[in-house]
Amino acid sequence: MDAFATQATEIWPLVAYFFLVVALVAGIMALSYVIGERHRSKAADEPFESGIVTVGLARLRLSAKFYLIAVFFVIFDVEAVFLFAWAVAFRELGWPGYIEALIFISILGAALAYLWRLGALDWGPTKHSAGRFAKDSRSPNHAVVSK
């Protein structure tokens, strides 16, 4: 019986805290219901529009470039994490660590230059060039290799 009493004295603050949190949440929700503003309109019942009347459909097609920019952001964010870890351990790594960091940065710089050269970062209107791929007149999505 003594072990139960000891356990009960150790756990009672947690139980009291739980009931206090439940009472606080219930009180805030009840107070919000009593004091809260009530208005019924068509726009207020629409999801994700904050009371603004919707115009048109929410399903619009976005360019894949938005996705590419997000991927670039994630890649260079990870690069920053690795370089931060390298900077923290700079004194312990010495010159070999410095050379490895330079190699890492140069590989990422080469990848960025390659993507830039491909035009993955171009947001402007497309330029018509007589490059390797020429548009075929049969279909707007069909490309043929020019010789």
ZILINPE-V850895 format. One record per residue. N is the residue number from 0. PSI is psi as a letter, one per 30 degrees, with the letter a starting at -180 (none if undefined). Layout:
n: (N N)
psi: (PSI PSI)
//
This chain:
n: (0 1 2 3 4 5 6 7 8 9 10 11 12 13 14 15 16 17 18 19 20 21 22 23 24 25 26 27 28 29 30 31 32 33 34 35 36 37 38 39 40 41 42 43 44 45 46 47 48 49 50 51 52 53 54 55 56 57 58 59 60 61 62 63 64 65 66 67 68 69 70 71 72 73 74 75 76 77 78 79 80 81 82 83 84 85 86 87 88 89 90 91 92 93 94 95 96 97 98 99 100 101 102 103 104 105 106 107 108 109 110 111 112 113 114 115 116 117 118 119 120 121 122 123 124 125 126 127 128 129 130 131 132 133 134 135 136 137 138 139 140 141 142 143 144 145 146)
psi: (f e e e e e e e f f f e e e e e e e e e e e e e e e e e e e e e e e f l k k k j l e e f f k k g f h g k k k k a l f j k k l l f f e e e e e e e e e e f e e e e e e e e e e e e g e e f e a e e e e e e e e e e e e e e e e e e e e e e e f g f g k f a l k k j l h a e k k k k f e k f g k k l k k none)
//
